[in-house]
Amino acid sequence: MSGLHAKVIVNPVAGAYSTRRKWSRISKLLKYVGLSFDYEYTEGVGHAVELARVAASDGYRYIVAVGGDGTVNEIANGILHSTSPTETSLGVVSTGTGSDFARSAGIPRDYTSACS
């Protein structure tokens, strides 16, 4: 992943509030694999839509969702409603309780594997 700079959007309450606790380890793993990033925590329902829309419109070409299915859904919608939806890629580190999207897309549910 060398040379990439991303916006990481973290839902701290995903996974029955476990994501906030996991974030320290996840951020270290992302840095270890060479991802340069800025991150923001979501602050409630719908906030990830706005964070993703602004990030994509501001030129971030890579946005990483750290959370569950709801977080991924909101971020995808934010990207789609940005000024450059076709130029922005979405990465997923699944930390939700169900993680149906990750399972369907073949993304490892184990965040250590997903970060590599």
Secondary structure, DSSP 4 states (H G I P E B T S, - for coil): -TT-EEEEEE-TTHHHHTHHHHHHHHHHHHHHTT-EEEEEE--STTHHHHHHHHHHHTT-SEEEEEE-HHHHHHHHHHHHTSS-GGG-EEEEEE-SSS-HHHHHHT--SSHHHHH-
